Amino acid sequence: MLAASAVAAPPGGLAQGWQEYSPRERYDALQNYRRHETLPAERQQDIERNYQRWREMPEQERSRIRQNYERYRQLAPDQRQRLKRRYQEQKSGSGEQ
């Protein structure tokens, strides 16, 4: 969640464990922060709301989501594409009801 930490506060505000991060992690966090700063304000707010929601989830729920994501990443590209299409269909179908 280092990337999201970079979004939540400017680099100077991260530092609770900033020194504990590897140089690569610090670089990635700074890049994420810089990208975040270039987004439209509405998109920044969406990201920040989602991150806040993530932080408020019980650890067990976050762990389950991470596991599901890892399983998703291990799928073959065609299987991922199929799941993505199915998700988009469900998402667009739920707005029409």
C-alpha positions in Angstrom: 0.0 0.0 0.0 3.0 2.2 -0.3 1.6 3.7 -3.6 -1.6 4.7 -1.9 0.4 6.2 1.0 2.1 8.5 -1.5 -1.3 9.6 -2.7 -2.6 10.4 0.7 0.1 12.8 1.7 2.9 14.7 0.0 6.4 13.2 0.3 7.2 15.2 3.4 4.0 14.0 5.1 4.7 10.3 4.6 7.5 9.8 6.9 6.2 7.7 9.7 8.1 4.8 8.1 9.7 6.6 5.1 13.2 5.7 6.2 12.2 2.0 6.4 11.4 1.9 2.7 13.9 0.8 0.2 15.2 3.4 -2.3 13.0 1.7 -5.0 9.9 1.9 -2.8 10.6 5.6 -2.1 11.1 6.2 -5.8 7.9 4.4 -6.7 6.0 6.3 -4.0 7.3 9.7 -5.3 6.4 8.8 -8.9 2.8 7.8 -7.7 2.5 11.1 -5.8 3.7 13.1 -8.9 1.2 11.3 -11.1 -1.6 11.8 -8.6 -0.8 15.6 -8.6 -1.3 15.8 -12.3 -4.8 14.2 -12.3 -8.0 16.3 -12.4 -9.3 17.2 -8.9 -12.3 14.9 -9.2 -10.1 11.9 -10.0 -7.8 12.7 -7.1 -10.8 12.8 -4.8 -12.0 9.4 -6.1 -8.6 7.9 -5.4 -8.4 9.4 -2.0 -12.0 8.2 -1.1 -11.2 4.7 -2.3 -7.9 4.7 -0.3 -9.7 5.8 2.8 -12.3 3.1 2.3 -9.5 0.5 2.0 -7.8 1.7 5.2 -11.1 1.4 7.1 -11.6 -2.2 6.0 -10.8 -4.9 8.5 -7.4 -6.5 7.8 -9.1 -9.8 7.1 -11.1 -8.3 4.2 -8.0 -6.6 2.8 -6.2 -9.9 2.9 -9.0 -11.6 1.1 -9.0 -8.9 -1.6 -5.2 -9.2 -2.0 -5.5 -13.0 -2.4 -8.2 -12.6 -5.0 -6.1 -10.1 -6.9 -3.1 -12.5 -6.9 -5.3 -15.2 -8.3 -6.5 -12.9 -10.9 -2.9 -11.9 -11.9 -2.0 -15.6 -12.3 -4.8 -16.2 -14.8 -4.0 -16.4 -18.5 -4.5 -13.2 -20.4 -7.6 -14.5 -22.2 -9.2 -15.6 -18.9 -8.5 -12.1 -17.4 -10.1 -10.5 -20.5 -13.1 -12.7 -20.2 -13.5 -11.8 -16.5 -13.1 -8.1 -17.3 -15.7 -8.3 -20.0 -18.1 -10.1 -17.7 -17.5 -7.5 -14.9 -18.1 -4.6 -17.3 -21.4 -6.3 -18.5 -22.6 -6.7 -14.9 -21.6 -3.2 -14.0 -23.4 -1.6 -17.0 -26.4 -3.9 -16.5 -26.8 -2.9 -12.8 -27.2 0.8 -13.8 -30.2 0.1 -16.0 -32.4 -1.7 -13.5 
